[in-house]
């Protein structure tokens, strides 16, 4: 979550008249995140999140994202619900941006998740994968292996400003991943961005999953690889085997992985690390410092890339350990 576009009280008040949500009492921007502008609203009836869609979110994708949230909520997944306007539409417009009002979800995201939290995330992710099986609309992953090269070309001329030699390093990764990327693993709807700030907890239990604006149809095991990157590395760059084992055990307690998925995990984790490094690198080099947004250091994911290159077996991530 972030704020790229400012909105006024007058604009917001006019928008809320299109909904049955009461009178506006207060609102404030939410600075965390990198993609969309988000505001926390309090009205005379409840609390809501208003999202203005920016950057990489296409208006044509919004029915998929918002419909998926409704579908998951109807099938037992705790996630925010889009609020329908008085005319039953879910997409509005404010400050020249498409926007949606969604319900507020109780809980908090964890800055220092422990192994038990990783286990719960694994279970929640597997439950989400199963619950999404009946969702009929489809959306291709706009940031999968075939999309990394065009994104890289935008950042490549300045890559060595971040670290000398990074250009050659990324070129080698792109070539190897494009050649070896699996195409015959189980697929379905994935979250594709299940970082700690997109999972809320109440105590040690997951209270909900948020921010489905990268959700798409892709390899289910790729979602697991993204979570290994997001949840199981420490601040010093080391991989926490206990957390990795817990996350994988939690996932498999709900949806067991097949042998091919397990074998592919090292390559998928490396690809996921490259994908997030590239978007961070692009933002690091191009996003204005005047925006109310937390730019994230691409070198964090460069170091994870280097770790994954050394992995020869999924057992090194902790699968099968208890």
Residue, then its C-alpha position, 0 to 999 in steps of 0.5 A: x500500500x502507498x500514496x501516489x495520488x492525493x485526494x481532497x475531502x470534497x472529492x472523497x465526500x462526493x465519492x462516498x455519496x455513491x455508496x451506502x456507507x454513511x458520512x465521512x468522519x476521517x481519512x488518512x493515506x497509508x504509506x506502506x507498499x509500492x503499487x497503488x494509492x491507499x487510504x484508510x477511511x472512517x465513516x459513521x457506519x464502519x472503517x474501509x480502505x479506498x484503493x486508487x489503482x496506479x502503475x502496473x494495475x490495468x483497469x481491465x484487470x479489476x473485475x478479476x481481482x475484485x471478483x476473486x476477492x468475493x469468490x474467496x470470501x464466499x469459500x471460507x478465505x478471510x479477505x476484504x470484500x469489495x463494497x458495491x455502489x448504489x448502482x451495484x458497480x464495484x469500480x469507481x473513479x476519483x482524481x482521475x484514477x479507477x478506485x474501489x472501496x473495500x471492507x477493513x480487515x482486523x489484524x496486523x502484519x508481522x515485522x518479525x514472523x516466527x516459525x509458527x507464523x510461517x506454518x500458518x501462512x503455508x496453510x492459509x496459502x494452500x487453503x486459498x489455492x484450493x478455494x480458488x479452484x472454482x473461480x472461472x475468470x482467468x488472468x495471465x501472470x503479467x510478470x512471469x518469465x517472459x515479461x522479465x526481459x522487457x522490464x530488465x531492459x528499462x533498468x539495465x542501462x543504470x544497473x551497475x549504479x546499484x552494484x558494479x557487475x550487476x548487469x552481467x549477473x542479471x543477464x546470466x540469470x535471465x538466460x538460464x531461467x528462460x531456458x529451464x522454466x517449467x511448463x507442466x506443473x499444477x496451475x491455478x489462481x495464485x496470490x503472487x505477492x504474499x509478503x508479510x505486509x499482505x497477511x494479517x494476524x490476530x495472535x498467532x493465527x492468520x486473520x486475513x489475506x489482503x492485496x490481490x492486485x497481482x493475483x493471476x493464473x500460474x504455477x501453484x508452486x511459484x506462489x510457494x517459492x515467492x513465500x520462501x523468499x518473502x518469509x524465510x530470510x533474515x535481515x542479515x540475508x541468511x535463510x532460516x531453515x526452521x521457518x522454511x520447513x514450517x512454511x512448507x509443512x503447513x502448506x503440505x498439510x492442506x495441499x501436498x506437493x507432487x514430486x515435480x513441484x518439489x524438484x522445481x522449487x530451487x528454480x522457481x525460488x530463483x525466478x521469484x527472487x529475480x522477478x522481485x529484484x527487477x521490479x524493485x530495481x526499476x522502482x529504485x531507479x525511477x520512482x520520484x522521492x517526492x511520492x509517499x511510498x517506501x522504495x525497497x532496496x533491490x540488493x536484498x533480492x540480489x542476495x537471495x538470487x545468489x543464495x538460490x543459485x547454490x541450491x541443488x535440492x529442495x531439501x535445502x529449503x527444509x521440505x520434509x523436515x520437522 
